[in-house]
Amino acid sequence: MSRQATMARPLRLPTIAGWRAHLLVLGVAALLLLMLFARDAADMATIWWSSSSYEHCLVILPIIGWLVVQRLPVLRAVTPRGWPLPLLWVAAGALAWLLGEAAGVAVARHLGLVLMLQGLVAATLGRGATAALLFPLGYALFLVPAGDALVPPLQTITAMMCMVLLHLAHIPATIDGVFITTPAGWFKVAEACSGAKFLIAMIALGALGAHLGFRRWERRAAFLLVCVVVPVLANGVRAFATIWIAQSRGAKAADGIDHVIYGWFFFAAVIALVLAISWRFFDRSALAPPVEQAQVLRAGERQTRTWPPLGAALAALAIAGAAPLWSAVVVAGGVAPVAAAAHLPEVAGWTKVDATRPLWVPRYDGADRLLVQRYRDATGAEVDLAIAVYAAQARGRSLVGYGHGAIDPDGLWSWAADTSAPADGYAERIEAAGAVSREVVGFYRVGEMNTGSAPRVKIETLRRHLLGGDQRAAALLVSSADAQGGRGAIDRFLVALGPVGPAIDRFADGR
């Protein structure tokens, strides 16, 4: 009789029905938070749906739901209580969002939103429930579309691996940046060939597998390492195989096989390979409980302060709402309009000429003014001058970021190499199939600061968005095809143009 009573005791503890008030407050507060940051939530959902690199995020949400359902037996034993300490969690998310908004970094805004939602859950439900839900809450970080920065280094790694394998296969090849030339033709290791989207998805899958399959942190870390290394190596082999098939069977055959392998077989093969390598090292039973109930209950007992759930939710919403309010007030005070009559300058020794079909145009989405003009000097050398100005930077209207600059990702040109940079500027060589290469020299200006460093642009923009000041930002680029004089023509033009900062200001003010 005593044994039966002991076994039945958990059934008499608080059930999910006793959570109704907390869950209702949490649901309403989460909805209000998503409404407050609706643009960021919509941006994330759009990226999940439209970007092949992040379509796996659509699966993360049901996985989180499944992880929560796994924990229901433990949650039934927990008494939910409002908890003020996670308001610091919400504040960290609000700060991340504010920094992302100030610097024009979307991933920071999206991370901030997820952190605020995590903190809201913890503040509303309490320490015991947070202990039970710790992994599902942490796994929600994979909802953040992050990983674009991996593309350039992965392109380089893939190209280098291709060269090693081509030499081992005795196929003559030369490399220039991400461009590989063999007797079969000219190949580009494009963004889509970098393997970034598979690596990002594998890291998310690896984190779940490490949690479900292993108990010891050393094995979890080793499994995650395998989930990083194997996709990178496999993608290098895939890219090499594409070039090898083109060499032996023709470019058309290689293109068809590559699309089939890359789109349908590659990811499944990588998953199978990772599991084959790791299977024998799994040390956690599939029947083991997701969390230890005794540990969860002890965590709940260590909560020393309790708030009503409504008070905790309102405090979290107030902290979150302070970030967009601060941003709106500070930025609005430093915006000066760009002159509608802005025009590119006359440059001594250079004549403006018409370019009926310009092969190169930079990309700056949302710029208040973007003009491109071709100039020619007495020797016949030609340069293209482009100036883009933003009265203030905002989401979708940033001076630096993916897709902005001398190279339009949807255009013909690709980065080939960095070249010798001038003072407060940058320089690069770009190439396109069937076209001559071009040299591009560029300068950024944020307020009164001139630089060629994209990180410095982000930092200065962040400072001005947080503390106030002139919000104007601009880019000046001079480009010339190698056949039209290249870097020598650019350097002569910049001398004739004069200091870059005043030239940009004259353009923005319409003088």
C-alpha positions, 0 to 999 in steps of 0.5 A, a space after each residue: 500500500 505504501 509503495 503504491 502511494 509513493 508511485 502515485 504521488 507525482 499524479 497529485 502534483 500540479 498539472 498543466 491545468 494549473 498553469 493556465 494563468 501563466 500560459 495566458 499571460 505568456 501568450 498575450 505578452 509574446 504576441 504583443 512583443 512580436 507586434 512591437 517588433 513585427 518588421 523583424 519577425 516578418 523579415 525572419 519569416 521571409 528569409 526562412 521561406 525565400 532563402 535556401 540557406 535558411 529554409 531549415 529554420 521552418 523545421 526548427 519551430 516544430 522541433 522546438 514544439 516536440 522538445 517541449 512535448 517531451 518535457 510535459 511530464 516534468 513540467 507537470 511537477 513544476 509550479 510556475 512562478 513569475 521570476 524577475 531575474 530573467 528581465 536581465 535576459 530581456 534587457 540583453 536582447 533589447 540591447 542586441 536589437 538596439 545595436 543591430 538597429 544602430 549598426 544596420 546589422 540584421 542578424 543582431 536585431 533578429 538575435 535580439 528578438 529571439 533573446 527577448 522572447 526567451 527572457 519573456 518565457 523565463 520571467 513568466 514561468 519561473 526558474 523551475 520551468 526554465 530549467 526544464 525548457 533550457 535546451 528548447 529555449 537555447 535551440 530557438 537561437 537557430 531561428 536566427 538567420 545567421 551565417 552569410 559571413 561564412 560564404 566568402 571564406 568557404 568559397 576560398 576554402 572550396 577553391 583551394 581544395 579543388 586545386 589540390 584535388 585537380 593537381 592530384 588528378 593531374 588536371 592542369 589548373 590555375 586559380 585567381 581568387 575564386 576563379 579556376 581555369 582548366 583545359 575544359 574551361 573557366 569555373 567560378 566557385 560561386 556563393 551557391 557553391 560555397 556549401 554554406 547553406 549545408 554547413 549552417 543546416 548541419 550545425 543546427 542538426 548537429 546541436 540537436 543530435 549532440 543533445 539527444 545522442 550524448 551525455 558527456 560534453 566531450 563527445 558532444 563537442 566532438 560530434 559538433 566538430 564532425 558536423 562542421 568538418 565533414 560538410 566542408 570537405 564533402 563540398 570541396 570534393 563535390 566541386 572538384 567532381 564537377 570540374 573533373 566531369 566537365 574535363 572528361 565528359 563536357 561542361 553540359 554533363 557536369 552542370 546537369 550532374 552537379 544540380 542533381 547531386 547538389 540539390 537532392 543527394 548531397 545533404 542526405 549523403 553528408 548526414 549519412 556519413 556523419 551518422 556513420 562516423 558517430 553512431 558507435 559513440 552515442 552514449 545516451 539511451 533513446 529511452 532516457 528522460 529529456 531532463 532529470 525531474 529531481 534537478 528541475 525541482 531543485 532548480 525551482 526551489 532555488 528561486 528566491 523572489 517571485 513576481 505575479 506573472 502579469 507584473 513580470 510580463 509587463 516589465 519585460 515588455 517595457 524593457 523591450 519597448 525602450 529600445 525602438 523608442 530610443 533609436 527613433 528619438 536619437 536618429 531623427 535628430 541628426 537627419 539632413 536631407 540630400 539635395 534633390 539637385 545633386 550632380 556629379 562634379 566637373 573634374 579638371 582635365 577630364 570630360 564627361 562622356 555618355 556610356 550607352 551600355 555601362 558594364 559596371 554599376 555599383 549597388 546601393 539599395 535605398 540610397 537617396 541619391 546614386 549617380 554614375 558618370 563616365 569621364 575621359 581624359 586627353 589620352 583616351 583613358 576612361 573612368 566611371 565615378 559613382 557616388 551614393 548618399 544616404 540621408 540616414 541609414 536604416 534597415 534595407 538602407 545601409 552603406 555596407 552590407 551584403 549586396 552593397 558596393 562595387 559588386 552586385 550579387 545579381 550582376 555579372 561581376 565577382 570579386 577577384 582580389 584586393 589590391 593596394 588601397 589608398 589612404 582612407 580607402 579600399 581597392 579591389 579587382 573584379 572580373 566577369 566571364 567574357 569581360 575584361 577585369 576592372 579595378 575599383 577604388 572606393 571610399 566611405 564617409 559617415 558624418 565627417 569620417 572617411 574610411 575604407 573599412 567596412 567595420 569602421 563604417 559599422 562602428 561609426 554608424 553605431 556610435 551616431 545611432 546610439 549617441 546622436 550626430 550627423 546621420 549622413 553616409 556616403 560612398 564614392 567609387 572610381 572604376 576603370 577597365 584594365 583596357 582603359 587605363 586601370 589603376 593608373 587612370 583611377 589615381 590620376 582622376 582622384 588627384 584631379 578630383 581633390 579630397 574625397 570628403 569635400 567632393 562627397 559633401 558638395 554632391 550631397 548638398 547640390 553644390 
